[in-house]
Amino acid sequence: MAKGKHHFVPKFYLSVFQSAPRQIHLYNLRTGLAVQDASLRDQCYRRKFYGQRDDTEDALAVLEDHAAAVLRSIRTQKVLPTAGTEEYVTLLAFVALQVLRTTTAASRTNVHVDKMIKQVFSGDPRLASADLEAVQFGYKDPVLASLRGLPHMLDAIADLRGHLAISTENSFLTSDNPAFRYNQYCEDSQHMGTTGALCRGFEIFIPLAPDLHLILYDGTTYKVRPLDRFSHRSGATQSDVDALNMIQLVSADEHVYFSDWRLTEHIRRLMQDITRHRLADPTVVVEYGQDDNPNRSLLHAFTHTPYLKLKLSFLKLKRRSRRVPLQDRIRDYRKTIPISLPPEPPDLRGRTVSFSRFLGQR
């Protein structure tokens, strides 16, 4: 029998934030409505989200079974698995999937496709009489296109270090888009993307429990202050908790979730500070023409990152990182990974060309 209900945030993950058996508190960011003890089973799914068949949902369920055991151990022991072990790779796979499988990821995939196509054909005389803006281009099941990037995402984040922020109270929120990508190292740059998984300074934030938050970070750029010399965990101050909860409010598509109803007013207060950071459309596509060829152009597409001025008491830039000029930070990569590139045009082999003619932006 076909399931029909395809979850983009696993039920086992959300249940850790439940307010009572099979119930969870939620706050709707679009309406400002808080709901006490909502049905847990009715959260974070779409009908046929992964297509008409259940193959993808079934495959994800297999990985979720392994991830559930790893996350349960982390929550119980308050300790991350050792880097390089099967358990640590499973944790990375869970995080990578949460970056790629949500409604937010699917929506941005189609916005990206739509803007790219419209920009490419915006100056085509054959379409001069057509109303491109009246048409929406994209995939029928965009989340499947997003998930195709999973192998590259796993390769890209394999070198990131893991760290746990521990709250003494059950005060962390989660959301329907819980894995948030950021880059404190490059956050002063607002004219290009800096949250590609290979960028220097890349970070991923995701709450694992009401008292536990996972940070994956670039160890070449940041240093952490642990609770003790050999641990990968730190105590979270109230300021840290507020900052990490603010991230969830910025990242969420529609709902944030929490286990303690007393957090409701606190959420409303945080919303007053972060509303300006919730970008309705963060996808940017810019086209530049080749200087010596009017028939060739270069498209630069990226996701605009909100400027949060994020500060955490236990995570800081290394001294040598602070000395690097911003223009050098945004061009730097941590490493390279094997990836298939499109063939080089024959007339460009051995040549260096420049694209400096601004042709348009969406």
N, C-alpha and C positions, 0 to 999 in steps of 0.2 A: 504494500500500500504506500502510495506517495505521501511523504510528510507534508509538503507544502510550506510549512513554517521553517524558514532558513534563518538561523541566528547569526548575527554578525558580531556579537559579543557573547561568549559562552555563558550558559546558565550556571555552570559550576563556579565561574569567576564572580558573577553578580551575587550569587547566594552568600558569599562571604560578607557582603555588605547588607544583608537582609536585616530588617527591623524585627521580624518575627518569622516563624516557619512559613516559607512560601510567600513572604511579603517584604516590601522594601519601600522606604520613603523616596519620593522624587520631587524635583523642582523643575518645572518647565520654563526654559529660558525665553521662549517666544511669548508666553502669556503671563509670566510671573506667578503662575499658580503652583503652590506647594500641595502635594497629595500625600497624606499620611497612610502608610500601610497599603500601598498599591500592590496589585497582583504581580508577583515576580515572574510568573510564566509568560506574561504579556509584554515583556520588555525586550527591546533590542532584537527584533526579528522583522523580516519582510517576507511576504509570500513569494516563493519562487525567485528569491534574490539571486541565487546562483544558477538560474536557468530552470528549464522545465523539468529536468531530471534531478535526482537527489545525490548524484555521484560525488559532487564537490562537498556537499554537506556531510555525507558519510565519511569521506576522506578526512575532513577536518575533525570529525568526532573521534577518529582514531588518535590523532595527535593530541586532542584535548584530554583524552584519558591519561596519556603519559604526562602531559603538562599539569593536570590536576594533582597528580601524586607529587611532582616536584614542588609546586606552589604550596601544597599542604605541608611539606617538610620545611620549606622556608618560613612559613607562618608559625609553625610550631617551635622551631629552633632559633628563629631570628638570625639565621645564618645562610649566606648564599652558597650554592655548590661550588666546588673548586673549578676554576677556569680550565677548559679543555676536556672536562668529563662529559659523559653522555647527558647527565642531568643539566649541566650548564648549557650545552647545545640545545637541549629541549627548551630551556628557559628562553634562550635567544630566539628560537623558532616561534614560540608563543608570542613574544613581543613583536617580531617581524610580521606575523600574521595580523596582529591587532593594528599595526600601521597600515596594512594593505587591504583589509577585508571589510571595513565599515562603510556605512552609507556616505560618510564624508569623503572617503577615498574614492568611492564609485562616482560621486557627483563631480569631484574635481577632475577625474579622468575624462569625463564627457565634456566638461567646460574647457579643458585643455584642447581636446580634439576640435570642438566647435570653434574656438577662437583661432586655432592654427589654420583650419580650412578657410574660414572667412577672411583672415588676413592674407593668405596666399592668393585668393581669387578676388580680393577687393579692387584690384586695379586691372582686372582682365576685361578687355573691351567686349568680349563675347558675352559677358554677363552684365553689361551696362544697364540693361533694362530689368534685370532681376532684382528682387528684394531679398538679399541674403539674410537680412536680420529677421525675416519672417520664417526662416527655416532653422531648425535645430539639428546639428550634426552630432553623431556620437554612436556608441555601441548600444545594442539592445540590452546586453548584460555587462555593463562597464566594470563591475567588480571582478569579473573573470579576467579582463585585460589587466587590471591592477594586480591581481594575484600572480600573473605570469612573471612579475618581477621578483617573486619570492627567492629564487636561487641567488640572484644578484644581491638582494637585500641581505641575505644571510652571509654571503661572502663579505659584504661591505661592513657589517657590524661585528664580525667575528673578533676583531681586535679591541672592541670597546671594553672598558672595565666596568664592573658592576659594583654598586654601593647601595646600602639600605639606609633610609632615614626612618627612625623609629619615634613615634609619638607616644607619650605616656597616657594619652586618652584616645578614644575612638573617634578621631576628629578629621580623618582624611575622607575626601569625597572621591567618587569615581563618576564616569559618564558613559554615554553611548559612543564616545570616541576617545577611549582612555589613554592611548599611546600618543604622546605629544612630542613632536620634534622641535628642537630649538638649537641655538648656537650663541651662547653668551659671548664667546670670543669675537664674533662678527656682528653682534646685535646692533652696532651703530651704523651698519650698512643697510640702506633701505632701497637701493636701486637695482639689486640683483639677488638671486637666491643664494642662501647660505646654509640651507638645511638639507642639502643632498647628503646621502648617507656616507659619502667619501670625503666630505668637506672637513678641513681642519677645524676642530672645536665642536664637532657634532655631538648632540646629546639626545637621549630619549628619556622621557619621564612617564612612569606609569604606576599608579597605586596598586598594591597587591592585597591590602586589607585596610580596615579602618585605622589601624595603628602602624601601617607599614607601607613605605613608598620606595619603589625601585628607580634608581638613576643609572643609566648606561652613559658613560662619558669617555671622551678622548683623553687617555692618560698621558699623551705627549703635551697636552695643552693645560690641563687642570691638575690641581692637587686637592686631596681631601684630608680632613682632620677626623680620624676615626676615634671611636670610644677608647680603644686600646691599640697598641702598636701593630698587632697582626690581624685585626678584624677589618671587615669591609662594611662597617655600619657606623652610624652617628646618631646621636640624639637630636631630634628636631625641636627647635625653639618654637614659640608661638608665631614668631615672624616667619619662620620656615614653613610651618603648617599653612599659614595664610597664603604664602607665595605659591606653594604647591597646589593648594585648593584653587587659587586664582587661575592656574594653568588649566585645570579641568573646566572651569567656567568659560575660559577662552576657547578651549578645544572642542567642547561639546557641540553636537549638532542640534539636539533638541532638549535632552534631559541630563541632569546630574542626579546621582543616587547617593544615599547616605543611610546610616543605621541609627543615628541618634536624632530624634525629632527636635531636640533643643538647638540643633545647628541651623534651623530654618532662618531665624532672624539674622544670624551671622552671614548666611548665604546672601540674603537680601542686601546687607551692607556691602559685601564684596562686589556684588553686581553693580552697584553704583560707581565703583572704581574701574571696572573692566569693560563696561559696555562699549566704550570707544575702541577697544582692542578686538572686538568680535567683527572681523571683516566679512562683509556680505559676499564679496567675490575677491579672493586673494590671488587668483590666477592672472598672470601678466604675460602677454605675448608681444614682443617687439620685433619689427622687421628692419634690417639694414641692407642696403643695396651694395653689391660689389663695385668697387671704385672704377674698374676698367671694363665692366661688362653690364650693360643696362638690363640684361635678361636673366641675371642671376642674383639671388639675395640670400641672406642668412636670417633665420628665425631664432630668436632668443626667448625661451619660455621658462618661467620660474614661478614659484609660489611666494608671494609677499608674506614675510613673517612679521607678526605684531611686535612692536618695540616695547617689551615689558620691563626693561631695566631690572632684570631678575637678579636678586641677591639672596644667597643662601649662606648660612653661617659656617657650614662645613665644606663648601666647595668653592675654590678660588682659582683664578688664573695663576699659573706659575710665573715667577718673576721674569724669566726670559720671554714668556708669551706676551706679557704686558708691554715689552719694548718693541714689539713688531708693529710697524705702521699698518693702519687699517687696509690700505690698498694692497698690501702684501698678504694680509690675512685672508681676504676674500678670494684670492687667486690660488691659495694653497690647498693641497690634498694630502690626506694622511698616507695614502698608498694607491696602487693601481690593482685592478682585478681583471681577470680574463673576460672579455666581452666582445661579441661579434660587432664589427663596425661595417657600415655600408661601404661599398667599393668606392675608391677615389676616382673622380672623373679623369679620364685620360689626359685632358688638356691642362689639368692642375698638377700632374706629377712633376715633382722637382721644382714647383713654383711656390712662392709665397704671395698670397693675395690679401687685400684688406677690404673690409666692409664698414665703411664709415658714413654712408648716406642713409640718414634716417628716413624710412618710408612709411612708418605708421606703427600704431600701438593699440592693443585692445586689452 
